[in-house]
Amino acid sequence: MALRWTEEEYEAWRRAREGDLRRAAGEKRSSAGEKGREAGEKRSKYGNRRVEVDGKKFDSVHEAEVYGRLTLLHRAGALRVVMRQVPFDLPGGIRYIADFATVDADGRFEVWDAKSEITRKNRVYINKKKQMLEIWGIAIREE
């Protein structure tokens, strides 16, 4: 069986193929709505952009900024320890992963989360926040 295309079908296939090759090569999309994302890169649920600072990868620019502030406090001696991505087990096999946990100069333990206004209203996050306070006695500090 031979495959036969009209000239129009072939041109349409060729143009589509060229677009696929450009995206595979990593060229940026030209549409204005993409805001500089690489081709093939999906928009995140809340519109955050992943960044890398000091060789560490962060889920958002805001999270990297909070880390920068905590690092400055650590260097100044106000914090003894700054930890990233600290897991806590909750009932029902649920796991809450805090963005940061710190120990200050007085030995007080705190959990920090870099949250936008939208994610602060997320029902799952609100429930985990309540469980952290009830079970672990830890109030999450939101930045």
C-alpha positions as CSV (number, residue, x, y, z in Angstrom):
1,M,0.0,0.0,0.0
2,A,1.4,3.3,-1.0
3,L,1.0,6.5,1.0
4,R,-0.1,9.4,-1.1
5,W,-0.4,13.0,0.0
6,T,-1.5,16.1,-1.7
7,E,1.0,19.0,-1.8
8,E,-1.1,20.8,0.9
9,E,-1.1,17.8,3.2
10,Y,2.7,17.4,2.8
11,E,3.3,21.1,3.5
12,A,1.0,21.0,6.6
13,W,3.0,17.9,7.9
14,R,6.3,19.6,7.2
15,R,5.4,22.8,9.0
16,A,4.2,20.8,12.0
17,R,7.4,18.7,12.0
18,E,9.6,21.8,11.9
19,G,7.7,23.2,15.0
20,D,8.3,19.9,16.8
21,L,12.0,20.0,16.0
22,R,12.4,23.6,17.2
23,R,10.7,22.7,20.5
24,A,12.9,19.7,20.9
25,A,16.0,21.9,20.3
26,G,14.9,24.1,23.2
27,E,13.9,27.3,21.4
28,K,11.5,29.6,23.3
29,R,7.9,29.9,22.1
30,S,7.0,33.1,20.5
31,S,3.5,33.5,21.9
32,A,3.1,36.4,24.4
33,G,1.2,34.3,26.9
34,E,4.1,32.0,27.7
35,K,6.2,34.5,29.7
36,G,9.5,33.1,28.7
37,R,8.9,29.4,29.5
38,E,10.8,26.9,27.4
39,A,9.0,25.0,24.8
40,G,7.3,21.9,26.2
41,E,7.4,23.3,29.7
42,K,4.0,23.2,31.4
43,R,2.6,26.1,33.4
44,S,2.5,25.2,37.1
45,K,-0.8,25.0,38.9
46,Y,-0.3,28.3,40.8
47,G,1.9,30.0,38.2
48,N,5.2,29.7,40.2
49,R,8.6,29.6,38.5
50,R,11.3,27.1,39.7
51,V,14.6,28.8,40.4
52,E,18.1,27.9,41.5
53,V,20.0,29.9,44.1
54,D,23.4,29.0,45.4
55,G,23.2,25.6,43.8
56,K,19.9,24.9,45.6
57,K,16.6,24.4,43.6
58,F,13.4,26.0,44.8
59,D,9.8,25.5,43.7
60,S,9.2,29.3,43.5
61,V,10.9,32.7,43.5
62,H,9.1,33.5,46.8
63,E,10.5,30.3,48.5
64,A,14.0,31.3,47.4
65,E,13.5,34.8,48.8
66,V,12.4,33.4,52.2
67,Y,15.4,31.1,52.2
68,G,17.6,34.2,51.6
69,R,16.1,36.0,54.6
70,L,16.5,32.9,56.8
71,T,20.1,32.5,55.6
72,L,20.8,36.1,56.6
73,L,19.3,35.6,60.0
74,H,21.5,32.4,60.4
75,R,24.7,34.3,59.4
76,A,23.8,37.1,61.9
77,G,23.5,34.5,64.7
78,A,19.7,34.9,65.3
79,L,19.2,31.3,64.0
80,R,21.3,28.3,64.9
81,V,19.9,25.9,62.3
82,V,18.1,26.3,59.0
83,M,16.7,23.1,57.4
84,R,14.9,22.8,54.0
85,Q,12.1,20.4,53.0
86,V,11.5,18.9,56.5
87,P,9.0,16.0,56.5
88,F,6.4,15.5,59.2
89,D,4.1,12.4,59.4
90,L,0.5,13.0,60.1
91,P,-2.4,10.5,60.9
92,G,-3.8,8.5,58.0
93,G,-0.4,8.1,56.2
94,I,-0.3,11.8,55.3
95,R,3.0,13.6,55.1
96,Y,3.5,17.3,55.4
97,I,6.7,18.7,54.0
98,A,7.6,22.0,55.5
99,D,9.6,24.4,53.3
100,F,11.9,25.3,56.2
101,A,12.4,24.5,59.9
102,T,14.6,26.6,62.1
103,V,16.1,26.6,65.6
104,D,16.7,30.1,67.0
105,A,19.4,31.2,69.4
106,D,17.1,30.4,72.4
107,G,16.5,26.9,71.1
108,R,12.9,27.5,69.9
109,F,11.9,25.3,66.9
110,E,9.8,26.9,64.2
111,V,8.3,25.7,60.9
112,W,8.2,28.1,58.0
113,D,6.2,27.9,54.8
114,A,6.5,30.2,51.8
115,K,2.8,30.5,50.7
116,S,1.0,32.8,48.4
117,E,-2.5,34.1,49.2
118,I,-4.0,31.5,46.9
119,T,-2.2,28.5,48.4
120,R,-3.0,29.7,51.9
121,K,-6.7,29.1,51.0
122,N,-6.1,25.6,49.8
123,R,-8.3,23.2,51.8
124,V,-5.6,20.4,52.0
125,Y,-3.0,22.9,53.3
126,I,-5.4,24.3,55.9
127,N,-6.2,20.8,57.2
128,K,-2.4,19.9,57.3
129,K,-1.8,23.1,59.2
130,K,-4.4,22.3,61.8
131,Q,-3.1,18.8,62.2
132,M,0.5,20.1,62.7
133,L,-0.7,22.3,65.5
134,E,-2.9,19.6,67.1
135,I,-0.6,16.6,66.8
136,W,2.9,18.1,66.9
137,G,2.1,21.4,68.7
138,I,3.8,23.4,66.0
139,A,2.2,26.5,64.5
140,I,3.3,27.0,60.9
141,R,4.8,30.4,60.2
142,E,3.7,31.6,56.8
143,E,5.8,34.1,54.8
